[in-house]
Amino acid sequence: MDLFESVPNFSEGRRRDVVDAIREGASPAFVLDADADIDHNRVVVSLAGARDRLSSGLMGAITRAVELIDIRQHHGVHPRVGAADVIPIIPLAETPITTCQELAREIGQRVWSELRVPVYFYGHGEHKTLADIRARRAHLDLGGPDLHPTAGAACIGARRALVAFNVVLFDYDLVAAKGLARSIRESGHGLRGVQALAFELPGNRVQLSMNLFRVDETTPGDVVAELERLGVEVGAEQVVGLSPAVAADAAADGRLLEGRLASVAANAGAQRCDDRGGEEMTALAGRLRREATELAALPADEDAILGGAERAAALIAVLRAAHVLDAELETMLRASAAGLRASVSDATASVYRARVAALDARLG
C-alpha cells in the first residue's frame, strides 16, 4: 500500500483557536503532531495515511486555514505566500516519489477548483523551488494572475523527508547571522543538504533556521559540530515538527517520526478494539493506548530506539491477533519499525546481536 506523510505549514501560530480548528480539520488523516511557533507565527501539522485518507485530511485543514486566516493581517518573521503556505507530500515505506508528485498535483487541482486559492507546484519533477516562489521568480501554475484576497496562494509539491532545525546564536547580530547562513548552505559550498536563513526574534535573539534535506548525510549533530568548529556559540536547539530517527539527536526527544507513526497505529487499533466491544477487547484497548502514549514520547537514544522498533513490529502481531489490523496500519507499523531499525548504529547492533537478528527476521 502507498503511504504518505505531509507536513503542511500554515500561517498562524498565535491564535490557539485557529490552530485547534486547523488540526481538527486535518482529523480525517492520522495527525502525528501540531507544532506552533509564536515568533514565526506558523504551525506545522504532521499527517500520515494512505492516499484517500491523507487527501481528506489535507483538504479539511486547508479549508479551515482559508476560512480563518487573513494573510493581509499576518505578522511573523517567517516568509510566506499564503494562509495554507507550504504543503509537501512525502513518501513513507516504499512509496515512489513520483506517486507523491501525482498526489500533490491532485491536491493542487482541488485547492484551486474547490477553494479558488491559486497554486504553485514545486519540488520533485517541477521546475521551481520554494526559494524561486518566495523571491517572486515563478509564475502560478493554477489560478491567477491575482492571488486569493485573504488566503494568498498555496505551494504544493513532493519531496523527501527532511529535518527542520533551528538554533539560537549568541553574540550575533542579524547581519553576521545572515553571513553565517550563507556560508553553511549547500548552495554556498557549505554543508551538504543544508538550507539556512537567519531571523531576528523578539528579545534581541537571532535564530539560524535550517532545513536539512539530506538526512543521511547531514544531521543536526553535524550542523552543531560545524558551528562549534567555526567558533559559533550555540544556544537553544529546536526540531520543528518531527524528525526521522536516522537524523535524530537530543533535540528530537519525543519528536521521532517513527515513534509517532507507531503511536497513531496503536491508538487506531485501540479504537477498533473498543468498537468491537467485550471485556477482553476493552482491556486490550487500554493496553494499546498506554503503548501509544509511550511510543509518541520515544527518546532519541539508541537503546530506546531499538526497543521502539521491537515494539512497533510486535504491534503488527497483536493487532492481527485481535482482528483489527488492515493494510494501512500494517504498512505504518512496518515503516515505523524499519525506520527505527535503520537508525541503530553498527556498534549498538553488535551489543544486541540476538535482539537485532530477531527483529530483522520479524521484518522479513
N, C-alpha and C positions, 0 to 999 in steps of 0.2 A: 504494500500500500504506500502511495506517495504521502509523505508527511512534511509539514511546513512549519516554520516559525515566522512570525512577523513582529517587528518592534516599532510600531508607529509612534512618531513624535508629534505631540500636539502642543500648540502654542498657549498653554495655560498651566501654571504650576503653583498658583497662589490661592485661587478660589477652590476650597475643598469641595464645595457642592458640585462645581463643574467637573472637577477631576473624578469625583464619585459617579457622576452621570455618564461620563465617557467610559469608565470601567464597567458600569452596568450595561451600557450599550454593547460592549465587547463580549458580554457573557455567553452568547452562543458558541464562541470558541473557548478553549481551555485558557483561562487567564493565569499566567505564571507569575506576573509581577506588575506593579504600577509604581514608578519611581519619579516623584515630583520634585522639582528644584525651584526654590523661590527666587534665587538670583537670576537664573536663566529664564524663569517664568515659562517652564516647559515641563511636560510629563511624558515619560517614555513608558509605554504599556507593552508588556511582552506576552504574546499569544502563541498558541500552537494548536495543531489539529490537522485532520485530513482536509482535502480541498474545499468541500462544501461548508464544513464547519468553520474553517478559517475565513472564507469569504463572507459568511454571515456575520461573524464577529467583527471583522474589519468594517463592513458596511454599517453595522449598528454603531460602532464607535465613531466613525467618520461622520455619520448623520448627526449624532449628538454634538460633535465639535462644531459642525457647520451651523447648527441651531443656536449654540450657546456662546460662541467666541466671535467677537468683532475684532478683526485684525487691526482695524484703524485705532482701536483703543489699547492695543497691546504694547507693553513696555518690558524689555528684558535684554540681557546682554547678548543672548544668542541670536545669530542671524536667522531670518525666517521669511518664507514667501506666502504662507497660508496658515489657516487655523489647523487643518489636518496637514501638517507641513511636509513630513517625510514618511513614506510608507514602504519600507523594504520588505521583500519576500525572500526568505532564506531557506535553503534545503536542509532537512533533517534526514537521518538514516541514509538510505541510498537514493533519495530523490534527485533527479538530474537538475542542474541549474537551469537548463533550457525550459523545463517544466515550470520552474519558478518565474521565468520571464513570461511564459504564456499566461500564468495566473495573474501576474502584475498587469499585463495588457487587458485581461478580462475585467479586473477590478477597476482599472482606469476608465474603461468604457462605461461601467456602471456609475462611477463617481460623476462623470460628465452627463450621462443621459438621465440619471435619476436626481442628481443634486445640482446640476448646472454649474459645477465647480470645474474650471479648466484644469488640465493635467499636463505636466511634464513627465516624460518617461526617461529614466536614467539607469545607469548601471550596466549589468551584463547584457550584451547584444545590442546596446543602444549607442548613440553617437554623442552623448553628452554626459557630463558628470554633475554632481551637486555643486561643485565649485563653479562650473560654467553657468548653471542656472542662477545661483546667488549673485554672480557678477554680471548678470543680465547679458550673457553672451549666447543665450539659447532662446529658441522660439517655442511657444506652446505646441504640443502635439495634438491636443484635443481642446476645442473651445477657443475663445479669444476673438479678436485681439485684446479685449478688455478682460481684466480679472473679475472674479466674483466680488461684489461691492463690500462684503463683510468677511468672506472666507478666503479671499485671495486665490491661490492655486495650490494644487497638491503635486508633490514629487513622488512618483511611484516607480519602483524598479526592483530587479533581482540582484542579490549579492550574496557572497559567502558570509559566514559568521565573522564577527569582529568583537573587539573589546573596546568600549568607550571608557576612557581612563583619564581622570583629572588629578592634578596635583597643585597645591598652593606653593608659590615660590616666596621665599624670604629674601628681603633686601633687593627686590627687583621692582623697577617701575615698568609701566606698560611698554615703553619704547624698547627697553632692554629685553623684556619678555617676548615681544614680537620678533626681535632678532634671534633669540634662543629658539623660538618655534620654527623659524625658517631654517635654522641650522640643523635641527634634528629630523626634519621631514625627509621622507624618501625622495621627494622631488627636488630637495636641496642637497642631495648626496649625503644625507644623514643616515638614520636607522632604516633598515628595510621594513616596509609595511607600516610606516607611521605617517599619519596626517596630523597636523597640530595647528592650533590657534591660541592666541593669548587674549584674555579678558580681564578687565578691571572690575572687581566686585566691590560691593559696599564694605565699609570698614577698612579702606586702604589696603585691600588684599588684591593680589594679582594671581590669576589662575592660568595654568597651562592645561588646555583641554585637547585631548588626543583621541583619535580613532586608530586602533592597532588592527590592521586588516590582513596581516599575515600572521595569524596567531601561532602557527607552528614555527615561526622564525623569530618573532619579537614579542615578548610578553611584557606585562607591567614591570616585572622584576628587572628585565633587561633595560627598560627605559630609566628606571630609578638608578640602576648601576651606571648608566651612561651619564646621567645628570650629575651624579656624585663624582664621576671621573672628571667632569668639566668644572668641578668646584662649586656646583649649584647646591644650595641648602634647600632641601625639600621638606615641605610641611605636610599637611593632611593629604592622604591619598583617598581617592573615591572611584569605585567602579559604578558606572551609571547603567542601570538595568541589570542584566545578568552576564556572567562570564562562562564560556566553555571551560570545563575543568582543566583541559590541557594547557590553558594560559593563566590559570588562577594563582594568585598569591594571597597573602593575609587580608588584603583589602576586599577580597571576594568571599570571605567567610559568610556563609548563609546566603550567598548570591550565585550559586552554581546552577547553570542552565540544566544540567543533567539531574541534579537533585530536585529541581522544581518539576521537571518532566515526570519523574517517578512519583513525586508528591501528588500531582493532579491526577495521575493514573490511579493511585491508591484511593484518593478521595472519590473518583468516579466509580471505582469498584465498590466502595463503601455505600454509595448512594444506591447502586444496583442491588446490593445485599439487603438494604432497608426496604427497597421496593418489593423484593421477593417475600419479605416477612418471615416470621417464625423466630423462635428463641435463638437457634443456632446462627442464623443469618444476622440477627441483630447484634449478637456478641461479636461475630466476625467483623461487622461494620465498625464497631467501636475500636477493635484492634487495628483495622486498616486506617482509621482516621488518626490514631496515635502514631502509626508508622508514617503517615503523610506529613504530620507536623514535624517529625524528626528529620525526614528527608529534605523538607523545604529549608531547614536550617543547617544543612550539612556543612561542616567546616572545610576549609581549603587546605587540609593537610593529608598526606598520602595514606596514612593508616585509615582515616575516616573515609577517604575517597574509595579505597579498596573495599571497605565494609559497605559503602553505599552501592557499589557495583554489585556486590553479592546480594544485597537486599533487593535491588531492582530486579535482578534476574530471578530471585526467589518469588517475587510477587507474581511473575507470569504463571508459575505452577499453582500458587494459592488461588488466583482469580480463575484459572482454568478449572480447578477442582470445585470451586463454588459455582461454576457455570455462569460467570459474569464477564468472561474475557471475550473481547472481539478483536478483529484485526487491527483496529486503530489503537486500542490500549496496548496490545502486544507489541506493535511497532514502536510506540512511545517508550515502553519499558526496555525493549531491546536497544533502542537508540540511547537511552539513559545508561544502561549497563555498559554498553560498548564504549561510549564516550568517557565514562569514568575509568573503565579498564585501560583505555588508551593513554590516560594521563598518569598512570602508575609507572614510575621510573624502573629501569632495569635493576637498579640497586635494591629498591623496595621489593620488586618481584622476586629477587633472589633470596630475600629473607623469608618470604611467604610462598615458597615454591608450590607446596601442596594446595594451598588455597587458590593460588592463581591458576594452577593446572585444572582444578575442579571448576573454576569459573569459566575458563576458556572452553572446557568441554561442554558446559551448560549452554554457552552461547553458540556452540557449533563451529 
